[in-house]
Amino acid sequence: MSEQDYPFLKGHGTENDFVLLPDHDGTRHGDLDPARVARLCDRRAGIGGDGVLRVVRTAAYAAAREHADPAEAEWFMDYRNSDGSLSEMCGNGVRVFARHLLEEGLVAPGRPIPVGTRAGVKVIEVDGDRITVDMGRPRLLGDTEVAVGPAHWAATHVDMGNPHAVAFLADGQTLDPSGPVGPLTSEPGFDAEVYPHGVNVEFVERRGAGHVAMRVHERGSGETRSCGTGACAVAVATALADGRAPGEGGGGAGDATYRVDLPGGTLEITWTADDRVLMSGPAVVVARGTTAL
Ligand SMILES: N[C@@H](CCC[C@H](N)C(=O)O)C(=O)O
């Protein structure tokens, strides 16, 4: 191991995969350079990942203290997309992050784990293989439109801390890459006035009562095999369409739970009667090592 080498770990939640960089005192990585994030995430020349999770104490990182109180959340997830850009939130990432904290003995077992993010503090509970995060209140911001080539769809604008456009396929359309959604090798079209900082776009196929399937093109990472905030946005938009949204005028009488199938696995999303979104599914750390990248 040379002096430039530093530790990393690799983990994923339903195959949404991340490089974790422990930097507890915030002295090792400073403000992560986007080019270095891209090198780490490169699937041929790097470690490979949809994003990077820097593991830093909230108290040790000035940017973290703008979003989270160190007294409330000891740890901060400094998230970057694979192109090096920042995002406010990553739902699968925060579940992998909690798994890592627990495995390393950095948090007490059997207790809720608060983690600071750029979208505020999220609380995670671990029950064996299942990791559940309370994503807080979704924001429903109206209707918009997305496009892939000549095909276009009406979409629902949902903010889960980060921006999403959820498009339901028409009857007879499928998510198969041979269909109108295609292989998603480039960014879908969207309204730049609605999303000046870009957007994560979800395409949804209904599978039955309380059950949907989706594919996602993520801002800053391209098509991924899963997106936690995307699955939450999809469940919220589906509940809205089904008349199951909580609260006055929403029509819902209690919790609305959806099974969301993604290429990399299945997540269970509940929009609670008191207007919080809970996301559950597996999250694991699969490797550790050192790198000089
Ligand atoms: N995969 C993530 C979302 C990551 C951030 C997103 N690409 C953005 O730019 O907002 C998830 O699991 O939520």
The ligand as an ORCA input file, in Angstrom:
! r2SCAN-3c Opt
* xyz 0 1
  N     -30.028      6.392     -6.936
  C     -30.483      7.330     -6.001
  C     -30.676      8.748     -6.468
  C     -29.341      9.419     -6.755
  C     -29.432     10.900     -7.071
  C     -30.030     11.221     -8.399
  N     -29.304     10.682     -9.504
  C     -30.154     12.750     -8.518
  O     -29.302     13.374     -9.177
  O     -31.065     13.315     -7.925
  C     -31.581      6.831     -5.102
  O     -31.533      5.635     -4.766
  O     -32.423      7.593     -4.666
*
